[in-house]
Amino acid sequence: MKHKTHNYTRRVNGQHYVLEAAEGDRWAMTAQGRGVKPGDYLLLQEQGRSVRYQVEQIDYYAEPPDMWVALLVKLPPA
């Protein structure tokens, strides 16, 4: 199964999504967007550069149905 990359680099932390440190090297992100699945990648903008995270777990809200909270792992630069 091929994992998708979802580009969130044009979105702003605290405005379009919330990214917070979780336990260890994990991050918790709450955002909106359809089709994000475990194993997929998220591209975020940090200090003027793209940073890649991998979705470890994700749970969608009942309302609105495209809102989710995910546990992410930050990947090293390519």
C-alpha positions as CSV (number, residue, x, y, z in Angstrom):
1,M,0.0,0.0,0.0
2,K,1.4,3.4,-1.0
3,H,1.2,6.1,1.6
4,K,0.1,9.6,0.5
5,T,1.9,12.9,1.3
6,H,-0.5,15.7,2.5
7,N,0.9,19.2,2.0
8,Y,0.1,21.5,4.9
9,T,3.0,23.9,4.2
10,R,0.6,26.8,3.3
11,R,-1.3,26.4,6.5
12,V,-0.3,28.2,9.8
13,N,0.2,26.4,13.1
14,G,-2.3,27.8,15.6
15,Q,-4.6,29.1,12.9
16,H,-5.2,26.2,10.5
17,Y,-3.9,23.4,12.8
18,V,-2.4,22.8,16.2
19,L,0.8,20.9,16.6
20,E,1.9,20.1,20.2
21,A,4.7,18.0,21.6
22,A,3.4,14.6,23.0
23,E,5.4,11.9,24.7
24,G,9.0,11.1,23.7
25,D,9.6,12.1,20.0
26,R,5.9,12.1,19.2
27,W,3.7,15.0,18.2
28,A,0.0,15.5,18.5
29,M,-1.7,17.4,15.6
30,T,-5.3,18.5,15.3
31,A,-6.4,19.7,11.9
32,Q,-9.0,19.3,9.1
33,G,-8.6,17.4,5.9
34,R,-10.1,14.3,4.3
35,G,-8.3,11.1,3.5
36,V,-5.4,11.2,6.0
37,K,-4.5,7.6,7.1
38,P,-2.0,5.9,9.3
39,G,1.4,5.7,7.5
40,D,0.7,8.8,5.4
41,Y,3.1,11.7,5.5
42,L,2.4,15.4,6.4
43,L,4.5,18.2,5.2
44,L,4.5,21.2,7.5
45,Q,6.3,24.5,7.4
46,E,8.8,25.2,10.2
47,Q,11.1,28.2,10.2
48,G,10.9,28.6,6.4
49,R,11.5,25.0,5.5
50,S,9.4,21.9,4.9
51,V,9.5,19.3,7.6
52,R,8.0,15.8,7.1
53,Y,6.0,13.8,9.7
54,Q,4.6,10.4,9.5
55,V,1.1,9.6,10.8
56,E,1.3,6.9,13.5
57,Q,-2.4,7.0,14.6
58,I,-5.4,9.1,13.6
59,D,-8.9,9.5,14.9
60,Y,-11.6,11.5,13.0
61,Y,-14.2,13.5,14.9
62,A,-17.9,12.9,14.4
63,E,-18.5,16.6,13.8
64,P,-17.1,18.0,11.6
65,P,-16.3,14.7,9.9
66,D,-13.1,16.0,8.2
67,M,-11.5,17.1,11.5
68,W,-9.0,14.8,13.1
69,V,-6.4,14.4,15.8
70,A,-3.2,12.4,15.0
71,L,-0.1,11.1,16.7
72,L,2.9,11.9,14.5
73,V,6.6,11.0,14.3
74,K,9.0,13.8,13.0
75,L,11.2,12.3,10.3
76,P,14.9,13.3,9.7
77,P,15.6,15.7,6.8
78,A,15.9,13.8,3.5
